[in-house]
Structures are given as C-alpha cells and as structure tokens.
Amino acid sequence: MALNYHQLHIFYTVAQRGSFSAAAQALHMTQPAVTMQIQSLEDYFGTKLLVRSTKKIELTEAGHTLLPFARQSVELIRETEQAMSRHTSMLEGRLQLGSSLTIGEYVLPRLLGPFGQRYPHISIVMKVINTTQIIDEIMNHQLNFGLVEAPVQHPDMVSEPVMEDELKLIVPAGHPLSGRKSVTMEEAVHYPFVLREKGSGTRQVMEDEMRRRGVDISRIHTVMELGSTGAVKSAVEAGIGITIISPSSVKHEQALGLLEVLDIEGLSFKRMFYSIHLKSTLLPVTAVTFLTFLREYPQTTSGHSSP
C-alpha cells in the first residue's frame, strides 16, 4: 500500500476534531470508514498514531510526529487547487456560500455576472445572513464557506482576506459639500450625520480610523443611527444627514445623481472582507475557484478600476 493524501487528510481531521465521529461528520464519511482509513495508515507506518478512549482521542508520539506533515499536505493541496483554478474554465458544480449584508447585497452582485461568464457551469446559491448564522451553517455543513466583513476568531475556522473595501463620505445631491472630490473632516463635522448602529463593522472601521488620526468622535453630530446600509442611504438621500459607508452600496444612487461620493482628506477608512471555512474540510475546487476570482478580479469594491 502506498501512502496517500486522502488518509493524511483524514488523520489530520481526526486530530483537529478530537474524535472519529466529529471527523466523520466533517468529512461526510461514516465513522467506520474513518476508522478503517486510520487503521490502514497505522498499518502502513507499523505503529499506533492515536490512542482511543470513550471520551476523546490522543496522539501517540508517532502521531505527534506525523501531524505537522499531514497539516502541510492539506495546505499544499489547498494552494495547488488555488493556483490551478485560474486555468480551468469547464468546472461544474453547485457552490453554496453565506454572505454578510454589505457584501451580499452590494459587492457580490456585480461580480457574479463576470464570474458566470467565465465559469458558466458553476451554479451559486448564496444566503445573505449575519456572521453568527454563517458560522453556524458552516459548522453544520450547510454552507461550503462564508464571506464576512471582519476576521472570525473561532478554533475550527480558517479566516483569510479576500477583498479590500474603503469607506467614503456620502452626501446628497445639492448638499453644500456636493460637487467636490474631497473635504476635510473639519468641514464635514459642521453637518449632521446618519450612521450605522454602534457595533456594526462599518461603524467600527470609521471610529477606529478617526481615533487613530486623533479626531474627536464626540464632535460628530449624529442625528440618526440605523440598522442597515439601505436605511442609511435612504435617510441621506432624503437630506437628513451625511454618512460614511462603502461606495459599492451607492453605485445606483450615484449613477442617478442622487448621492455623491467624497474623500475625506487625511483619513483612509480601509477594511478587508474575509472568507471563512472549516479547518478540517477541504474546500471544493468550485469554491477555491470563486475565491481566487474574487482576489484577482481587476476592480476593487470601492469601484476604482485597476489599470
């Protein structure tokens, strides 16, 4: 029998998940099949790799020696699939992902068309839900992966940056600041603001950058806090105030001349969007292809085309 990647992946998953049953669920295998593959691997090396008990498994000394090599093999396969995915256009399959609100409603829709043209045989099913729900559905194997607005700290999850976004100042047409490319924060604070609610990713990015640049946040006159980007846009369009949100969310209103996008001099509200998936489960090649496409697509979420 030759050593094969499949068995190393199973061994790595059992070690990560801490039990045969959890590994079987993560790998979509039966528990006896997982046990059989581990036994075959132990037969190949002629030594025990795992000590089984009623509550958990523990690695033997040989198992501890093998673990980093198994991890490297899993990571190498992931990197190989990512590198080769850009050369393949005839992929087929169904891709199930979760996406947080801003990404799912405002960023991905304009990218799904070009992706579909390049990979016409991949069908995408996307759920627009919050990060907690995305994590739950990934853990329950209902989603392959998720796209979220902040890195996720979870022992079973891999969190990787995918796309960059940058928040900008949004003002309604006819506003005293309209018609300009940039303004100072000193000018902006003279007008009322409509903001996302405290605790939202958008609000956090805005406040973190202001603190970093020594801007007194208390000087911002917030007349309204709203729980969705759509509600914020409507309030700004109605003239209630100005805001700081992602330009990707106002492309339609900007094209119609209803809202304008301005830079704030000396401030850069940049953030990353992240993909998350289970450490113990290899992403299908369709998912790897989609994430590679997002990383390499020559247009940022803020709408500036690359040269």
N, C-alpha and C positions, 0 to 999 in steps of 0.2 A: 504494500500500500504506500502511495506517495503522500507526502504532506500537502494538504490543500487549504486554500484560503477560507473556504466555507467553514471548515472545522475551527480554524483560528478565530473566525468571526463569532462562532457560537461560544467558544471558550471565553472570549473577551466579554460577550454579552452576559454570560452566567456570572462572571467575576464582577461585572459592573452592577448587575441587578441583585445579586446576593442570593438567588435561588433558581432552581431549574424551572419552576412554574412561572416565575416572572419573566425569565428569559424566553420561555416558550411563547408566552403571550406577546412579548415584544417582537419576536421573530416570526410570528404567525405559524408556529410549528406545534406539534403535540409534545407533551413532556417526555414520553418515551423516546421520541425521535431525537430530542436534545440529549437525553441520557446516553443513547446509543452512539451519537457522534462524539461525545466527550470520552466515552469508553474506547472508541476507536483511536482517538488522539492519544489517550493514555497507553494503549497497546503499541502505537507507533513509537512513542518515546520510551516505552518499557518502564514507566514509573507513574505513580499517582500524582495527579495535578490538583485534585480537590478532595477535601475531607467533608463528607456529607453528615449532617446531623438533622434532627427533626425540625429545628428552627431555621437554620441557615447553613451556608457552605463556607468553608475557609480554604484558602490557598495553601498548598504544601510549599516547601522550599522550592521544589521544581516549578510549581505553579507561579510563584513569585518571579522566578527567573524568566518564565515564558511570557508573562503578562505584558511587559513593555514591547516585546517583539510582535505580539498579537495586536497591540494598540497601533504600532507603526504600520502593520499590514493593512488594518482597517483605514487608517488615514491615507495611506498610499493609494488604495483603491478609490477613495473619495476624490483625491487630487487627480488621478488618472481619468476618471469619468468627467470631471470638470474640464480638464484640458481637452479631451476628445469631443465633448458635447458640441463645441462650436463648429466641428467639421461634419456634423451629421444633420441632414435635413429631412430624412424619411422616418423619423421616430414616430411611433404610435403609442397611444395610451391615454389614460384618464388621470388628470392631475387634480388633487383635492388640497386646497390650502385655505388657511384663515388669514384675514387681514384686519388690522385695526381701521378705525373710521376714516381718518385722513388719507391713509394710503389706499384703502379700498374704494373710496368714493371719488377721490380727486387725482391720485397719482397713477394707479394701475390702469384705469380705463383707456387712457391714451396710449399705453404701451401694449395692451392686449391685441390691438389691431396689427401692428408690425410683427409681433410675435406669432400671431396666427398665420400671417402671410409667409413667414419663414418656416414655420412648423405646422402645416395645415392639418396634420393627422393627430395632433395632441389636443384633446378636449380639456378645458379647465372648468372646475367647479370651485367657486370662491365664496366663502362665508365672510361677511363683514360683521365682526363681533369684537368685543373688548379683549384685552390681552389675557385676562384671567380665563375667559372662556376658551381662547385659543390654546392655552396651555393644557386645560382640562381635556380638550378634544384630541390634542396630540398624544397626551398620556393614555387616552382610551383608544388610540389608533383609528380615530375617525377622520383625522387630517394627516397628510404627509408632513406638512411644515406650516409655519406661520410667518407673517411679516408684521413687525411691530415697530413702534416709534422710540423704543429705548431698549438697551440690553437687558436680558432677563437673567436674574440670578437664581438658578434652580439646579440642584445637584444632578438631575437626569437630563439636562438640556444643553445643547450647543447653541451659542448665540454669536452670530457673525455679521459684521457690517455689510450692507448690500448697496445702498444708495445714499447720497448726500442731499440734504434739503437745507434751504436757508429762508428764514422768515423775513418779511419785509413790512414796511409801513403801508397800510391800505387806507386810502381816503376816497370819499365820494366825489363824483364829478361836480364841479362848481365850488368845491371847498377852497378856502383861502390858500391852502398849500398845493392845490392841484396845478398841473401844468409844469411842475418842476421834476427834475430827475432825483434830487436829494435834498434833504433838510437836516438841520441839526436837532439833537434831542431837546435843546433849549427852546427851539421853536415849537416842537411837537407838543411839549408839556403844557402849552398855553391852551390846548384844545381838549375837550372831554374824550375819554377812551371807552370803547366797548371791548371787553376782553373775554377770553375763555375762562372757565372757572378755575379756581386755585386747585392745584393737584394735577391738572391736565399737562400732558407733555409739552404742548405749545406754550402754556403759561410759564412752565418751569424753565424752558430754554430762554425765554425772554428775560425773566427775572435774574437768572444766573449770569447772563451776559451783562446786564445792567450793573449788577453788584461787582462783577469783575472789572468793569470800567469806571467804578466809583459813582455811578448815577444813583441819586436818592430816589428810590422807588416810590416813596411817600408823596413825591411831587406829582405823580401821575393821578389825574382826577378821573377815577373810574366811575362812570355813571351806570354801568350795567355789566354784570357777569353772566355769561350764558354757557349752557352745557354742550353746545355743538358748534362746529365751524359754520354750518349753514345758517344758524340763527344769528351768529355774529355778522356774517355777510349781509344778511337782510337788514339788520339794525344799522350798519354802516351805510348801506345804500339808501336807507330812509333818512339819513342825516343825523342820527342820534349821536354819533361819535366817530372817531377813527380807531384803527386797530393795528395789531401786529400779528399776522398769520402767514401761512405759506402761500406764495403767489400761485402755486399749482391749483389752489382751491378757488381762485377768482378769474381763471382764464376766460371763461364765458362772459362774465360781467365786464371784464377788461375789454374784450373784443367788441362788446356792445357800447362801450363808452360810459358805462355806469360807475365803474370803480377804477382807480388809478393806483399803480404800484410805485413806491418811492424807496430809495435807500435812506438810511439814517447815518449820517457822517460819523465815522469813528466807531461804529458798532457793527458787529457781524454776528447775526443770530443763526449760526450754523448748527446742524444736528445730523445724525446718521439714522437711517432706517435699518433695522436688523432682521435677519432671518433666524428662526429658532426651530430646532428639531431634536428628536431624542438622540442622545449619545450612542445608545445601544442599537440603533436601527439605521442601516444604510439608506440614504435617500434613493428613490428610484431615479433612473437616468433621466426621465422626463423632468423631475424636479430640479436635478442638477443643471439640466439644460436651461430651464426657466431662470434660475438664479444667475447662471453665467450670462444669460441675455440681459438681465437687469443690470448687472455690474458693468457690462460693456456697451450698452446702448448709448449712442453718442449725444444724449440730451439729458441734462440734469433735471431734477424735479422742479427746480425754480424756473425752468423754461429757457435757459440760455443754451443755444446750440454750440457744440464743440466745433472747432474749425476743421 
